[in-house]
Amino acid sequence: MLFHTWIFAAFFAVVFATYLAVKNTPLRLPLLLAASYVFYGCWSPNYLVLIVYATAVDYALVLLMARTRRRWLRRVLLLVSVSNNLALLGQFKYAWFLVDSVNAVLGWFGAGWEVAPPGLVWPIGVEHVSGAVNAAFEWLGLRTRLAPMGLMLPVGISFYTFQSMSYTIDYCRGQVEKEPSFLRFATFVSLFPQLVAGPIERAKNLLPQLRTPRQVRAIDVTDGMSMFVVGLFKKVALADYLALYVDKVYASPEGFGAPALILATMAFSWQIYFDFSGYTDMARGAARMMGFRLMLNFNNPYLATGLGDFWGRWHISLSTWFRDYVYIPLGGNRKGPARTYGHMLLTMLVSGLWHGAAWTFVIWGALHAAGRAATRELEATNFYRRRVPRIVKQALVFAFVSFAWIFFRARSLDDALLVAGRICTASWTDPRFPLLMAGLLASVWVYQFLHASRVRRLVQLAPVRVALVVLMLLYLALLPGGRSQPFIYFQF
């Protein structure tokens, strides 16, 4: 159920109207949970088995933590929670990647045997629950059956496992209180606007909003609708349009020269930003209409003046997650420069692997780690902060980030290396250079610069905002129908 489809519009209209009617009654949480499970189950009923399993395990483990004062036992229970969530990710997201990598190493060494393809081994209870559900369906005389789980990649699993895991970690640290209501905790893990692609909410932000009925004011509805329309415009009018060229070039990069490859790479930089920030805007807008405030996830990342600044603006919920639960626990910057850079490298490698089970994503993370390590001291100097023009710093950051995106977007490592090499060495006589797309990218960048300047006050005036939303709606209404593109981050 994609945000930019009529089926979601109908779904949300029914849920929103019902929510307004019951939001001050005990039916509020059951409605939100049921709506979230219907939303998620539309992808596949099997997905519900996994999310209920992950939710129940973490909820039970925190209850057990609350019943003991022994710190070592709490840490053991926390280890069980982290291991269980990582095992879910490992089983459904990384099993084939690990097997293929091991077999590649064995083949390189000339070994005469290979590791067998993985089967479903964790969690054992998932298949048992599926079997129990099918038995119940049969007993009730229903023909519906859950298909075998297999090694599918459940949409959103990387997001809701991290969200649930952050709750157990924060509770063990004493940063949040135990949530006594399973219904409320299950709603926290699965709240449908941000379920499949974030933002990755923290318990201390979202759980308190679920404990008391939210006041839905007229400004919440209008601001929420405005955010949703902006996100819809980003996705349909910008991201999907850029995808037409990006997909064509990256499907067969060997057939294009340097100009087309550079433009496609720059177009992908904006495509992934509009795609992901568009989803976030729609998620925050839908939640805002119901009175919930989800965290800001993007803050004009391509206006960053350094790589550290970029990661403070890009996918903020994930970058702060890795900072709080990986980088700082490793030691952060408290153990000398060498250890700091090592912690930075490990964190970015894990971040790259989180995004995808392929070596291209690992290299993407390694590039950002190397870039951050190389520029960290420079960005702190007065020369860089005061002498280097802001636009030069922004252009350098955008160029580096776009180059790293090559490894993120390419279908294989060979394709990524081909694109990177040809950009630097190939002829600049390729005529396939769409000026319309180049103009679009330039205008988008100019708008971002204006939005961060003194002109921003004019853009924020109510008449200007209303006019922009109306123009976006007119454009979307007149836009010829085309193939709907899935959100890029659904694969993570």
Protein Blocks (a to p, Z undefined) as FASTA:
>chain_A
ZZkbfklmmmmmmmmmmmmmmmmccklmmmmmmmmmmmmmmmomklmmmmmmmmmmmmmm
mmmmmmpcbfklmmmmmmmmmmmmmmmmmmmmmmmmmmmmmmmmmmmnopabdcdddddf
bdfklmmmmmmmmmmmmmnopabdcddfbjadcehklmmmmmmmmmmmmmmnopaccdfb
lklmmmmmmomklmmnopaddfklmmmmmmpccdddfklmmmmmmmmmmmmmmmmmmmmm
mmmmmmmmmmmmmlpcfklmmmmmmmmmmmmmmmmmmmmmmmmmmmmmnopacddfbehk
llccbfklmmmmgokllmmmmmmmmmmmnnpjmnojklmmmmmmmmmmmmmmmmoccfkl
mmmmmmmmmmmmmmmmmmmpmklmmmmcfklmmmmmmmmmmmmmmmmmpmbfklmmmmmm
mmmmmcckbfblcfklmmmmmmmmmmmmmmmmmklmmmmpmklmmmmmmmmmmmmmmpcc
ddddddfklmZZ
